């Protein structure tokens, strides 16, 4: 009796699995057929990309305002950078042990954001109000309607091809592998269309902004060792003292060489005496 119940349970599970698989395939088929219909892509699949470059009074303050405005419009910041480019640096004497460092730099910022396409114009108008001067502003429209329709129709053909392969499937053929390849292509095309939908819904805008050159003043330590030497009068007196020390050392050196000095003197007198004597003989 127990074996009989177990047999019926296994049969029921197998039937339920087949029905679930058929329902999933039926759902994919219906979705592909609907996606491939002309009504699905009746609206234009246009991707908007905007760029702006403008001058502002304060880069950091504008960056914060942009972040808030993007959130208010329902968008999100994808990337942002703020950097300072040094244009020129000079150091002037401030005191004996310090220097005044003058640095001229330009602060620049960049924000890359995704904004709902239907609110892109309103957002760009807000950005223009933050700018002191707009250097450049552009908008690019990329129509992906044909690519979207092409992917949808190809997916419809793929589903129909898989259905035909399933009807004529047998153990000796390679229909299973072929069906898997077609399903993988179906997934790729579906993801491509979802990516297009995402880009159509949210436009990408790149904002480059900068402020006027700024001069920063900073007192830093003096690294020129020459400025740390004593004053002229002190150095003059120290030179006299140092000369007297050198003179005394020279005298001490001569006293250590008294033997050589004595020999040199004796040699000089001997040479002089010999020279006189030679002159007298010659006369």
Secondary structure in CASP SS format (residue, H / E / C, confidence):
PFRMAT SS
TARGET T0000
AUTHOR 0000-0000-0000
METHOD secondary structure of the structure
MODEL  1
X C 1.00
X H 1.00
X H 1.00
X H 1.00
X H 1.00
X H 1.00
X H 1.00
X H 1.00
X H 1.00
X H 1.00
X H 1.00
X H 1.00
X H 1.00
X H 1.00
X H 1.00
X H 1.00
X H 1.00
X H 1.00
X H 1.00
X H 1.00
X H 1.00
X H 1.00
X H 1.00
X H 1.00
X H 1.00
X H 1.00
X H 1.00
X H 1.00
X H 1.00
X H 1.00
X H 1.00
X H 1.00
X H 1.00
X H 1.00
X H 1.00
X C 1.00
X C 1.00
X C 1.00
X C 1.00
X C 1.00
X C 1.00
X C 1.00
X C 1.00
X C 1.00
X C 1.00
X E 1.00
X E 1.00
X E 1.00
X E 1.00
X E 1.00
X E 1.00
X E 1.00
X E 1.00
X E 1.00
X E 1.00
X C 1.00
X C 1.00
X C 1.00
X H 1.00
X H 1.00
X H 1.00
X H 1.00
X H 1.00
X H 1.00
X H 1.00
X H 1.00
X H 1.00
X H 1.00
X H 1.00
X H 1.00
X H 1.00
X H 1.00
X C 1.00
X C 1.00
X C 1.00
X E 1.00
X E 1.00
X E 1.00
X E 1.00
X E 1.00
X E 1.00
X E 1.00
X E 1.00
X E 1.00
X E 1.00
X E 1.00
X E 1.00
X E 1.00
X E 1.00
X E 1.00
X E 1.00
X E 1.00
X E 1.00
X E 1.00
X E 1.00
X C 1.00
X C 1.00
X E 1.00
X E 1.00
X E 1.00
X E 1.00
X E 1.00
X E 1.00
X E 1.00
X E 1.00
X E 1.00
X E 1.00
X E 1.00
X E 1.00
X E 1.00
X E 1.00
X E 1.00
X E 1.00
X E 1.00
X E 1.00
X E 1.00
X H 1.00
X H 1.00
X H 1.00
X H 1.00
X H 1.00
X H 1.00
X H 1.00
X H 1.00
X H 1.00
X H 1.00
X H 1.00
X H 1.00
X H 1.00
X H 1.00
X C 1.00
X C 1.00
X E 1.00
X E 1.00
X E 1.00
X E 1.00
X E 1.00
X E 1.00
X E 1.00
X E 1.00
X E 1.00
X E 1.00
X E 1.00
X C 1.00
X H 1.00
X H 1.00
X H 1.00
X H 1.00
X H 1.00
X H 1.00
X H 1.00
X H 1.00
X H 1.00
X H 1.00
X H 1.00
X H 1.00
X H 1.00
X H 1.00
X H 1.00
X H 1.00
X H 1.00
X H 1.00
X H 1.00
X H 1.00
X H 1.00
X H 1.00
X H 1.00
X C 1.00
X C 1.00
X C 1.00
X C 1.00
X C 1.00
X C 1.00
X C 1.00
X H 1.00
X H 1.00
X H 1.00
X H 1.00
X H 1.00
X H 1.00
X H 1.00
X H 1.00
X H 1.00
X H 1.00
X H 1.00
X H 1.00
X H 1.00
X H 1.00
X H 1.00
X H 1.00
X H 1.00
X H 1.00
X H 1.00
X H 1.00
X H 1.00
X H 1.00
X H 1.00
X H 1.00
X H 1.00
X H 1.00
X H 1.00
X E 1.00
X E 1.00
X E 1.00
X E 1.00
X E 1.00
X E 1.00
X E 1.00
X E 1.00
X E 1.00
X C 1.00
X C 1.00
X C 1.00
X E 1.00
X E 1.00
X E 1.00
X E 1.00
X E 1.00
X E 1.00
X E 1.00
X E 1.00
X C 1.00
X C 1.00
X C 1.00
X H 1.00
X H 1.00
X H 1.00
X H 1.00
X C 1.00
X C 1.00
X C 1.00
X H 1.00
X H 1.00
X H 1.00
X H 1.00
X H 1.00
X H 1.00
X H 1.00
X H 1.00
X H 1.00
X H 1.00
X H 1.00
X H 1.00
X H 1.00
X H 1.00
X H 1.00
X H 1.00
X H 1.00
X H 1.00
X H 1.00
X H 1.00
X H 1.00
X H 1.00
X H 1.00
X H 1.00
X H 1.00
X C 1.00
X H 1.00
X H 1.00
X H 1.00
X H 1.00
X H 1.00
X H 1.00
X H 1.00
X H 1.00
X H 1.00
X H 1.00
X H 1.00
X H 1.00
X H 1.00
X H 1.00
X H 1.00
X H 1.00
X H 1.00
X H 1.00
X H 1.00
X H 1.00
X H 1.00
X H 1.00
X H 1.00
X H 1.00
X H 1.00
X C 1.00
END
